[in-house]
Amino acid sequence: MRRLTVLAVPLLLAATACLDETPTDLDPQLARSASASGSAGSAMYNVRFYNLTEGQPLTPPLAVTHRQSISLFSLDTPAGLGVKEIAENGNLDPMLDALATEKHGADVVVTFGATIPPVLPGEMVEFDISTERGAKYFSFISMLICTNDGFAGIDSARLPRDIGSSTTVESLGYDAGTEINTEDFADIVPPCQGIIGISSEDPGTGVSNPDLAENGVVHVHEGIQGGDDLVPEVHGWLDPVVRVVIERIG
C-alpha cells in the first residue's frame, strides 16, 4: 500500500462512539508515515459519495484503489475481520491495518462528513483518490450505523480510463452475517440514537457481543423489521443505499 489519506474535520471518530470503546482516533503515526511515502500514483480521480437513504447515517467511507487481486468482501462468503468490525462497530482499524501492508493496493482514503464524522442521510461527501500503474479498481465499505451488522460497499469497480470520463456505481445494503439482528439499541453503536432522534435508556455499544455472534455469510440485508427499537419507517431504506460517481481528473 502506497498512501493513506485521512480527510477529516478536526473531531475524533471516538466522539461519535463508532469505534472501539477505547477513545482513539485513526492512528496518527500511520497517517503521517503513509502521507509522506511519496508517489501519488499514475492517475487521480474525484469521487462523489451520496447517502441515498432517508434514515441511515453512514460511517466515513473507507475507499481504496487497487489491483484486481484485492477483495474487501464477497456475497455468500464469510466476512473477514475488517468487514466484521466495520459492520458491527464502525471500527476502521483492522481494515486499515490490513490495507497498510497490502502489496496490491495503491491508495486508501477515509472521508468524514461535512459537519460530524457520520455521512448523514441525503448528504454527499467528495474526495480525491489516486492510483498507480496496474491499479485499475475501486472499492469502498461503510457501516449502516442504525443496524447490528449492516454495511454498504462496492468491491472492485473498474475505474474510468480517460481523463474527463466518469463511471457511476451503486451499493445495496448488505448484512455481514456476523451478528444477530436484534434491532435493540443496547446492541447498536450509540450514535444511532442521537443522530436520528429516537432514543432510549440503552447506552449502546461499540464492541461485539459474543452471545450475538452469527456464523453466516455476507448477503443482501433484509432491511429493518421493527423487532425492537429500530423503526422501519424511520431507519429503513430502499436499495440502493449509496451512489458513487468516480471521475478521472488527472
C-alpha positions as CSV (number, residue, x, y, z in Angstrom):
1,M,0.0,0.0,0.0
2,R,1.5,3.3,-1.1
3,R,-0.5,6.0,0.7
4,L,-3.2,6.7,3.3
5,T,-5.1,9.9,3.3
6,V,-7.5,10.9,6.1
7,L,-9.8,13.7,5.0
8,A,-11.4,14.9,8.2
9,V,-13.0,17.6,10.2
10,P,-11.0,18.1,13.5
11,L,-13.0,15.7,15.5
12,L,-12.2,12.3,16.9
13,L,-14.1,9.4,15.4
14,A,-14.5,8.4,19.1
15,A,-16.7,11.4,19.6
16,T,-19.4,9.5,17.8
17,A,-18.6,6.3,19.7
18,C,-18.5,4.5,16.3
19,L,-15.1,2.9,17.1
20,D,-13.7,0.7,19.8
21,E,-14.7,1.5,23.3
22,T,-11.2,3.0,23.8
23,P,-11.3,6.7,22.7
24,T,-8.8,6.7,19.9
25,D,-8.5,8.4,16.6
26,L,-7.2,6.8,13.4
27,D,-3.5,6.0,14.1
28,P,-1.8,9.4,13.5
29,Q,1.6,7.8,13.0
30,L,0.2,5.6,10.3
31,A,-1.4,8.6,8.6
32,R,1.8,10.7,8.8
33,S,4.0,7.9,7.5
34,A,1.7,7.0,4.7
35,S,1.1,10.6,3.6
36,A,4.9,11.1,3.4
37,S,5.6,8.0,1.5
38,G,5.9,9.7,-1.9
39,S,4.3,8.7,-5.1
40,A,0.7,9.8,-5.7
41,G,0.3,7.3,-8.5
42,S,-0.2,7.5,-12.2
43,A,-3.8,8.7,-12.2
44,M,-6.1,10.8,-10.0
45,Y,-9.8,10.5,-9.5
46,N,-12.5,12.7,-7.9
47,V,-15.1,10.7,-6.0
48,R,-18.6,11.9,-5.0
49,F,-20.2,9.6,-2.4
50,Y,-24.0,10.0,-1.9
51,N,-26.0,8.6,1.1
52,L,-29.3,7.9,-0.7
53,T,-31.2,6.8,2.4
54,E,-33.7,8.9,4.5
55,G,-32.8,7.4,7.9
56,Q,-29.5,5.6,7.8
57,P,-26.3,7.6,8.7
58,L,-23.1,6.0,7.4
59,T,-19.7,5.8,8.9
60,P,-16.9,7.6,7.0
61,P,-16.4,5.6,3.8
62,L,-13.1,3.8,3.6
63,A,-12.1,3.8,-0.1
64,V,-9.2,2.0,-1.8
65,T,-7.8,1.8,-5.3
66,H,-6.1,-1.5,-6.1
67,R,-5.3,-4.3,-8.4
68,Q,-8.0,-6.9,-9.1
69,S,-6.5,-9.3,-6.6
70,I,-7.9,-7.4,-3.6
71,S,-11.4,-8.2,-2.5
72,L,-12.9,-6.4,0.5
73,F,-16.0,-8.6,0.7
74,S,-17.9,-11.1,-1.4
75,L,-21.5,-12.2,-1.3
76,D,-22.2,-15.7,0.1
77,T,-18.8,-15.7,1.7
78,P,-18.0,-15.3,5.5
79,A,-17.0,-11.7,6.3
80,G,-13.4,-11.1,7.2
81,L,-12.3,-9.3,10.4
82,G,-12.1,-5.9,8.8
83,V,-15.7,-6.1,7.4
84,K,-17.0,-7.6,10.6
85,E,-15.6,-4.7,12.7
86,I,-16.8,-2.0,10.4
87,A,-20.3,-3.6,10.0
88,E,-20.8,-4.2,13.7
89,N,-18.9,-1.4,15.4
90,G,-17.8,1.2,12.8
91,N,-14.2,0.2,13.7
92,L,-11.9,1.0,10.8
93,D,-8.7,0.0,12.4
94,P,-8.5,-3.7,11.4
95,M,-9.3,-2.9,7.7
96,L,-6.7,-0.1,7.7
97,D,-4.1,-2.3,9.3
98,A,-4.7,-5.0,6.6
99,L,-4.6,-2.5,3.7
100,A,-1.4,-0.8,5.0
101,T,0.6,-3.9,4.2
102,E,-1.4,-4.9,1.1
103,K,1.0,-5.0,-1.9
104,H,-1.7,-4.9,-4.4
105,G,-3.2,-1.6,-3.1
106,A,-2.5,1.9,-4.4
107,D,-4.3,4.4,-2.2
108,V,-6.6,4.5,0.8
109,V,-8.8,7.4,1.7
110,V,-11.2,7.9,4.7
111,T,-13.5,10.8,4.3
112,F,-15.7,12.3,7.1
113,G,-19.0,14.1,6.5
114,A,-19.2,17.9,6.3
115,T,-20.5,18.5,9.9
116,I,-19.8,15.5,12.1
117,P,-18.0,12.3,11.1
118,P,-21.1,10.3,10.0
119,V,-22.3,10.8,6.5
120,L,-25.9,11.8,7.2
121,P,-29.0,10.7,5.2
122,G,-29.1,12.8,1.9
123,E,-25.5,14.0,2.4
124,M,-22.8,13.9,-0.2
125,V,-19.1,13.8,0.6
126,E,-16.3,14.4,-2.0
127,F,-12.7,13.3,-2.1
128,D,-9.8,12.6,-4.4
129,I,-8.0,9.3,-4.6
130,S,-5.0,8.2,-6.7
131,T,-3.8,5.1,-8.3
132,E,-0.5,3.7,-9.6
133,R,0.3,1.6,-12.6
134,G,-1.8,-1.6,-12.7
135,A,-4.3,-0.4,-10.0
136,K,-7.5,-0.1,-12.1
137,Y,-10.1,-0.9,-9.4
138,F,-12.0,1.0,-6.7
139,S,-13.7,-0.4,-3.6
140,F,-15.3,1.1,-0.5
141,I,-17.0,0.0,2.7
142,S,-19.1,1.9,5.2
143,M,-21.3,0.9,8.2
144,L,-25.1,1.4,8.2
145,I,-25.0,2.9,11.7
146,C,-28.6,2.0,12.7
147,T,-28.1,-1.7,12.2
148,N,-26.5,-4.6,14.1
149,D,-24.1,-5.5,11.3
150,G,-25.3,-3.8,8.1
151,F,-23.0,-2.1,5.7
152,A,-22.7,-0.5,2.2
153,G,-19.9,-1.4,-0.1
154,I,-18.6,-1.8,-3.6
155,D,-16.0,-4.4,-4.4
156,S,-13.7,-4.0,-7.4
157,A,-15.5,-1.5,-9.6
158,R,-13.4,-0.6,-12.7
159,L,-12.0,2.9,-12.7
160,P,-12.7,5.1,-15.7
161,R,-9.8,5.1,-18.2
162,D,-9.7,8.5,-19.8
163,I,-9.3,12.0,-18.2
164,G,-12.7,13.6,-18.1
165,S,-14.6,10.3,-18.2
166,S,-16.7,9.0,-15.3
167,T,-18.5,6.0,-14.0
168,T,-21.4,5.6,-11.6
169,V,-21.8,2.6,-9.3
170,E,-24.4,2.0,-6.6
171,S,-24.4,-0.2,-3.5
172,L,-27.2,-2.2,-1.9
173,G,-27.5,-2.5,1.8
174,Y,-25.6,-5.7,2.9
175,D,-25.6,-7.8,6.1
176,A,-22.2,-9.1,7.2
177,G,-23.8,-12.2,8.7
178,T,-21.7,-11.8,11.8
179,E,-24.3,-10.6,14.4
180,I,-27.9,-11.4,15.1
181,N,-30.2,-8.5,14.0
182,T,-31.7,-7.8,17.4
183,E,-32.5,-4.2,16.3
184,D,-32.0,-3.3,20.0
185,F,-30.3,0.0,20.8
186,A,-28.3,-1.9,23.5
187,D,-26.6,-3.9,20.7
188,I,-26.0,-1.0,18.3
189,V,-23.4,1.8,18.2
190,P,-24.6,4.7,20.3
191,P,-24.6,7.4,17.6
192,C,-27.7,5.8,16.1
193,Q,-29.9,7.2,18.8
194,G,-28.6,10.8,18.8
195,I,-28.3,11.2,15.1
196,I,-31.8,10.0,14.1
197,G,-33.5,11.3,17.2
198,I,-35.2,8.2,18.5
199,S,-33.5,7.2,21.8
200,S,-33.9,5.1,24.9
201,E,-32.0,4.5,28.1
202,D,-29.9,1.8,26.4
203,P,-26.3,3.2,26.3
204,G,-25.4,1.2,23.1
205,T,-22.1,-0.4,22.4
206,G,-19.0,-0.1,20.3
207,V,-17.8,-3.7,20.8
208,S,-19.0,-7.0,19.6
209,N,-21.1,-9.3,21.9
210,P,-20.0,-12.9,21.5
211,D,-23.6,-14.0,22.6
212,L,-24.9,-12.4,19.4
213,A,-22.4,-14.0,17.1
214,E,-23.9,-15.4,13.9
215,N,-21.7,-17.6,11.7
216,G,-23.3,-16.6,8.5
217,V,-22.2,-15.1,5.2
218,V,-22.4,-11.7,3.6
219,H,-25.8,-11.3,1.9
220,V,-28.3,-8.6,0.9
221,H,-29.8,-7.0,4.0
222,E,-33.4,-7.7,4.7
223,G,-33.9,-4.2,6.0
224,I,-35.3,-3.0,9.3
225,Q,-38.1,-5.3,10.5
226,G,-39.2,-3.3,13.6
227,G,-38.4,-6.1,16.1
228,D,-37.3,-3.8,18.9
229,D,-36.0,-0.2,19.0
230,L,-35.5,0.3,15.3
231,V,-38.5,1.6,13.3
232,P,-38.9,0.7,9.6
233,E,-40.5,4.0,8.8
234,V,-37.5,5.9,10.3
235,H,-34.5,3.7,10.0
236,G,-35.5,1.6,7.0
237,W,-34.3,2.2,3.4
238,L,-34.9,1.3,-0.2
239,D,-32.0,0.0,-2.2
240,P,-29.6,1.3,-3.4
241,V,-28.3,3.0,-0.3
242,V,-25.2,4.6,-1.8
243,R,-24.3,6.1,-5.2
244,V,-20.7,6.7,-6.1
245,V,-19.6,8.8,-9.0
246,I,-15.9,8.4,-10.0
247,E,-14.3,10.9,-12.5
248,R,-10.8,10.7,-13.7
249,I,-9.2,14.2,-13.3
250,G,-5.5,13.5,-13.9
